Amino acid sequence: MEKDERMVDIGPDTVKMLAPYITGAKFILWNGPTGIYEQGYNTYTGQLAELMSKSDAKVVLGGGDTVAAIEQAGVKMDGDVFISTGGGAMLEYLLKGTLPGISVLG
């Protein structure tokens, strides 16, 4: 890669490599879009979402940016899908088993 170049998204080879894993998965945890979707690099995020939407896996999506990127790609995530718009909070909950606001209630 040249000094003035940058990587902005995954590519078709990565989608092709991940496709059999997504198709055969029973559970998928996804937090954050691939690439710099805010600058329009959303093609492959959409392709991954499309693969997930067709799989039989239980899918957990984390992050408002992930949700926005999937919606921008026009993919409908039907089926066994849980969406958390708080991606960082979701990851912290999965790591620690609680969050400060939840532990106060308990």
LUMDRENKOL-209166 format. One line per 8 residues: number of its first residue (from 1); for each residue x, y, z of N, C-alpha, C, O. Coordinates in Angstrom, 2 decimals, decimal comma. Layout:
NUM> X/Y/Z/X/Y/Z/X/Y/Z/X/Y/Z | ...
***
This chain:
1> 0,84/-1,17/0,00/0,00/0,00/0,00/0,89/1,24/0,00/1,90/1,29/0,71 | 0,53/2,21/-0,79/1,30/3,46/-0,89/0,98/4,39/0,28/-0,04/4,23/0,95 | 1,85/5,38/0,52/1,65/6,31/1,63/0,34/7,08/1,53/-0,29/7,37/2,55 | -0,07/7,43/0,32/-1,28/8,24/0,14/-2,54/7,39/-0,01/-3,62/7,93/-0,25 | -2,43/6,09/0,13/-3,58/5,19/0,05/-4,07/4,86/1,46/-3,34/4,98/2,43 | -5,33/4,42/1,54/-5,87/3,98/2,81/-6,89/2,88/2,57/-7,49/2,80/1,49 | -7,08/2,06/3,56/-8,11/1,02/3,48/-9,38/1,60/4,09/-9,36/2,15/5,19 | -10,48/1,48/3,36/-11,73/2,09/3,83/-12,86/1,10/4,03/-13,90/1,45/4,59
9> -12,67/-0,14/3,59/-13,73/-1,14/3,73/-13,12/-2,52/3,50/-12,00/-2,64/2,99 | -13,86/-3,54/3,87/-13,47/-4,88/3,46/-13,80/-4,98/1,97/-14,40/-4,06/1,41 | -13,41/-6,04/1,34/-13,67/-6,19/-0,08/-14,40/-7,47/-0,42/-14,78/-8,23/0,47 | -14,59/-7,70/-1,70/-15,34/-8,89/-2,13/-14,68/-10,20/-1,72/-15,38/-11,18/-1,45 | -13,35/-10,23/-1,68/-12,67/-11,47/-1,27/-12,97/-11,80/0,19/-13,13/-12,97/0,55 | -13,05/-10,77/1,04/-13,36/-10,99/2,45/-14,79/-11,48/2,62/-15,05/-12,38/3,41 | -15,72/-10,89/1,88/-17,11/-11,34/1,94/-17,20/-12,79/1,50/-17,88/-13,60/2,13 | -16,51/-13,12/0,42/-16,51/-14,50/-0,08/-15,93/-15,46/0,95/-16,44/-16,57/1,13
17> -14,86/-15,03/1,64/-14,23/-15,87/2,67/-15,16/-16,06/3,86/-15,21/-17,15/4,43 | -15,89/-15,01/4,25/-16,78/-15,08/5,42/-18,11/-15,77/5,13/-18,75/-16,28/6,05 | -18,53/-15,79/3,89/-19,86/-16,31/3,52/-20,15/-17,70/4,07/-21,22/-17,89/4,65 | -19,26/-18,70/3,93/-19,60/-20,02/4,47/-19,72/-20,04/6,00/-20,50/-20,81/6,55 | -18,96/-19,19/6,67/-19,06/-19,10/8,13/-20,41/-18,51/8,54/-21,05/-18,99/9,48 | -20,83/-17,48/7,84/-22,12/-16,85/8,14/-23,26/-17,80/7,82/-24,19/-17,95/8,61 | -23,19/-18,45/6,68/-24,23/-19,38/6,27/-24,38/-20,54/7,25/-25,49/-20,98/7,52 | -23,26/-21,03/7,77/-23,30/-22,18/8,67/-23,39/-21,84/10,15/-23,46/-22,74/10,98
25> -23,38/-20,56/10,48/-23,36/-20,17/11,89/-24,70/-20,42/12,58/-25,76/-20,35/11,96 | -24,63/-20,71/13,86/-25,83/-20,82/14,69/-26,07/-19,53/15,44/-27,21/-19,21/15,80 | -24,99/-18,77/15,68/-25,09/-17,51/16,42/-24,07/-16,53/15,83/-22,93/-16,89/15,57 | -24,50/-15,29/15,63/-23,62/-14,25/15,12/-23,74/-13,02/16,01/-24,84/-12,53/16,27 | -22,61/-12,54/16,48/-22,54/-11,29/17,24/-21,78/-10,30/16,37/-20,64/-10,55/15,99 | -22,43/-9,17/16,06/-21,82/-8,19/15,15/-21,94/-6,82/15,78/-23,03/-6,36/16,11 | -20,80/-6,16/15,95/-20,79/-4,82/16,53/-19,95/-3,91/15,65/-18,73/-4,06/15,58 | -20,58/-2,98/15,00/-19,88/-1,99/14,18/-19,86/-2,35/12,71/-19,60/-3,49/12,35
33> -20,13/-1,35/11,86/-20,07/-1,60/10,42/-18,64/-1,79/9,95/-17,70/-1,34/10,61 | -18,47/-2,44/8,83/-17,14/-2,55/8,23/-16,86/-1,24/7,51/-17,78/-0,56/7,04 | -15,62/-0,89/7,42/-15,25/0,28/6,65/-15,69/1,60/7,27/-16,13/1,66/8,42 | -15,56/2,64/6,48/-15,94/3,99/6,90/-17,30/4,29/6,25/-17,39/5,00/5,26 | -18,35/3,72/6,83/-19,66/3,82/6,19/-20,14/5,27/6,15/-20,92/5,63/5,26 | -19,70/6,11/7,09/-20,12/7,51/7,12/-19,68/8,25/5,86/-20,27/9,26/5,49 | -18,64/7,75/5,20/-18,14/8,36/3,98/-18,60/7,59/2,75/-18,07/7,79/1,65 | -19,57/6,71/2,93/-20,16/6,01/1,79/-19,60/4,63/1,52/-20,02/3,99/0,55
41> -18,68/4,16/2,31/-18,10/2,83/2,10/-18,94/1,81/2,85/-18,59/1,38/3,95 | -20,05/1,42/2,23/-21,05/0,59/2,89/-21,40/-0,67/2,10/-22,19/-1,49/2,55 | -20,82/-0,82/0,94/-21,18/-1,92/0,05/-21,05/-3,28/0,73/-21,95/-4,10/0,66 | -19,93/-3,50/1,39/-19,65/-4,83/1,91/-20,31/-5,06/3,27/-20,57/-6,20/3,64 | -20,57/-4,00/4,02/-21,40/-4,13/5,21/-22,77/-4,64/4,79/-23,33/-5,54/5,41 | -23,30/-4,05/3,73/-24,60/-4,49/3,21/-24,58/-5,93/2,75/-25,54/-6,67/2,97 | -23,50/-6,35/2,11/-23,41/-7,73/1,65/-23,34/-8,71/2,82/-23,95/-9,78/2,78 | -22,59/-8,34/3,86/-22,56/-9,20/5,05/-23,94/-9,27/5,70/-24,39/-10,35/6,10
49> -24,61/-8,13/5,81/-25,95/-8,10/6,40/-26,91/-8,96/5,58/-27,75/-9,66/6,14 | -26,80/-8,89/4,28/-27,66/-9,70/3,40/-27,44/-11,19/3,67/-28,40/-11,96/3,75 | -26,19/-11,60/3,79/-25,90/-13,00/4,11/-26,51/-13,39/5,45/-27,08/-14,47/5,59 | -26,37/-12,52/6,45/-26,92/-12,80/7,77/-28,43/-12,88/7,75/-29,03/-13,70/8,44 | -29,06/-12,01/6,95/-30,52/-12,00/6,89/-31,07/-13,30/6,30/-32,21/-13,67/6,57 | -30,27/-13,98/5,51/-30,69/-15,23/4,88/-30,27/-16,47/5,67/-30,66/-17,59/5,33 | -29,47/-16,27/6,72/-28,99/-17,42/7,49/-30,03/-17,83/8,54/-30,97/-17,08/8,82 | -29,84/-19,00/9,10/-30,70/-19,48/10,17/-30,16/-19,11/11,54/-30,72/-19,52/12,56
57> -29,08/-18,36/11,58/-28,41/-18,02/12,84/-29,24/-17,05/13,67/-30,01/-16,25/13,15 | -29,04/-17,13/14,98/-29,53/-16,09/15,87/-28,51/-14,96/15,75/-27,30/-15,20/15,87 | -28,98/-13,75/15,52/-28,09/-12,63/15,25/-28,29/-11,55/16,31/-29,42/-11,17/16,61 | -27,18/-11,08/16,87/-27,19/-9,96/17,79/-26,38/-8,85/17,14/-25,19/-9,01/16,89 | -27,04/-7,72/16,88/-26,39/-6,57/16,25/-26,20/-5,50/17,30/-27,12/-5,18/18,04 | -25,00/-4,94/17,36/-24,73/-3,88/18,31/-24,26/-2,62/17,63/-23,43/-2,66/16,72 | -24,80/-1,50/18,07/-24,33/-0,20/17,63/-25,28/0,51/16,70/-25,79/-0,07/15,73 | -25,50/1,75/17,01/-26,35/2,58/16,15/-25,78/2,71/14,75/-26,53/2,76/13,78
65> -24,45/2,77/14,64/-23,83/2,86/13,31/-24,07/1,59/12,51/-24,27/1,64/11,30 | -24,05/0,45/13,18/-24,33/-0,82/12,50/-25,75/-0,83/11,96/-25,98/-1,18/10,80 | -26,69/-0,44/12,79/-28,10/-0,39/12,38/-28,27/0,58/11,22/-28,94/0,25/10,24 | -27,68/1,76/11,32/-27,80/2,77/10,26/-27,20/2,26/8,95/-27,77/2,48/7,88 | -26,05/1,61/9,02/-25,40/1,09/7,82/-26,25/0,01/7,15/-26,35/-0,03/5,93 | -26,85/-0,85/7,95/-27,71/-1,92/7,39/-28,96/-1,32/6,76/-29,37/-1,73/5,68 | -29,55/-0,34/7,45/-30,73/0,33/6,88/-30,36/1,07/5,60/-31,12/1,03/4,63 | -29,21/1,74/5,59/-28,75/2,47/4,41/-28,53/1,51/3,24/-28,75/1,88/2,08
73> -28,11/0,29/3,53/-27,90/-0,71/2,49/-29,21/-1,32/2,00/-29,24/-2,02/0,99 | -30,31/-1,05/2,71/-31,62/-1,55/2,31/-31,87/-3,00/2,67/-32,72/-3,65/2,06 | -31,15/-3,51/3,64/-31,31/-4,91/4,05/-32,30/-4,99/5,20/-32,20/-4,25/6,17 | -33,25/-5,89/5,08/-34,22/-6,15/6,14/-33,73/-7,32/6,98/-33,57/-8,43/6,47 | -33,50/-7,06/8,24/-33,02/-8,11/9,15/-34,24/-8,71/9,86/-34,62/-8,27/10,94 | -34,83/-9,71/9,24/-35,97/-10,41/9,83/-35,46/-11,66/10,54/-34,28/-11,99/10,48 | -36,36/-12,32/11,19/-35,98/-13,58/11,83/-35,55/-13,38/13,26/-36,05/-12,49/13,96 | -34,63/-14,20/13,70/-34,19/-14,23/15,09/-33,04/-13,23/15,28/-31,87/-13,61/15,34
81> -33,42/-11,93/15,36/-32,43/-10,85/15,43/-32,72/-9,98/16,65/-33,86/-9,60/16,89 | -31,67/-9,68/17,41/-31,76/-8,72/18,51/-30,87/-7,54/18,15/-29,71/-7,72/17,76 | -31,40/-6,34/18,29/-30,65/-5,14/17,93/-30,49/-4,26/19,17/-31,46/-3,92/19,83 | -29,24/-3,91/19,46/-28,92/-2,98/20,52/-28,27/-1,76/19,89/-27,20/-1,87/19,29 | -28,90/-0,60/20,02/-28,30/0,60/19,43/-27,12/1,10/20,25/-26,38/1,96/19,78 | -26,92/0,58/21,44/-25,76/0,92/22,26/-24,71/-0,15/22,13/-24,62/-1,04/22,97 | -23,90/-0,08/21,09/-22,92/-1,12/20,83/-21,88/-1,26/21,94/-21,59/-2,38/22,38 | -21,33/-0,14/22,39/-20,34/-0,21/23,46/-20,92/-0,74/24,75/-20,30/-1,55/25,44
89> -22,13/-0,30/25,07/-22,81/-0,79/26,28/-23,12/-2,27/26,15/-23,00/-3,01/27,13 | -23,51/-2,71/24,96/-23,79/-4,12/24,75/-22,54/-4,96/25,00/-22,60/-5,99/25,68 | -21,41/-4,52/24,46/-20,17/-5,26/24,65/-19,75/-5,27/26,13/-19,28/-6,28/26,63 | -19,93/-4,15/26,81/-19,60/-4,09/28,23/-20,50/-5,04/29,03/-20,04/-5,72/29,94 | -21,79/-5,07/28,69/-22,71/-5,98/29,37/-22,30/-7,43/29,15/-22,31/-8,23/30,09 | -21,95/-7,78/27,92/-21,52/-9,15/27,64/-20,23/-9,49/28,36/-20,03/-10,64/28,78 | -19,35/-8,53/28,52/-18,08/-8,75/29,19/-18,23/-8,86/30,71/-17,65/-9,75/31,34 | -19,02/-7,96/31,30/-19,13/-7,87/32,75/-20,38/-8,49/33,33/-20,44/-8,75/34,53
97> -21,39/-8,74/32,50/-22,63/-9,33/32,99/-23,60/-8,33/33,58/-24,68/-8,70/34,03 | -23,24/-7,06/33,59/-24,12/-6,02/34,09/-23,62/-4,67/33,59/-22,56/-4,57/32,98 | -24,40/-3,65/33,87/-24,03/-2,26/33,58/-24,33/-1,44/34,83/-25,17/-1,84/35,64 | -23,68/-0,30/35,00/-23,93/0,49/36,21/-25,42/0,78/36,48/-25,87/0,69/37,62 | -26,15/1,12/35,46/-27,59/1,41/35,64/-28,39/0,20/36,00/-29,41/0,32/36,68 | -27,99/-0,97/35,56/-28,69/-2,21/35,88/-28,32/-2,67/37,30/-29,19/-3,07/38,08 | -27,04/-2,60/37,63/-26,61/-3,07/38,96/-27,22/-2,24/40,08/-27,47/-2,78/41,16 | -27,46/-0,98/39,86/-28,11/-0,12/40,86/-29,53/-0,60/41,14/-30,01/-0,51/42,27
105> -30,21/-1,10/40,12/-31,59/-1,57/40,28/-31,67/-2,90/41,00/-32,69/-3,22/41,60 | -30,62/-3,68/40,95/-30,65/-5,03/41,49/-30,32/-5,09/42,91/-30,31/-6,17/43,50
***
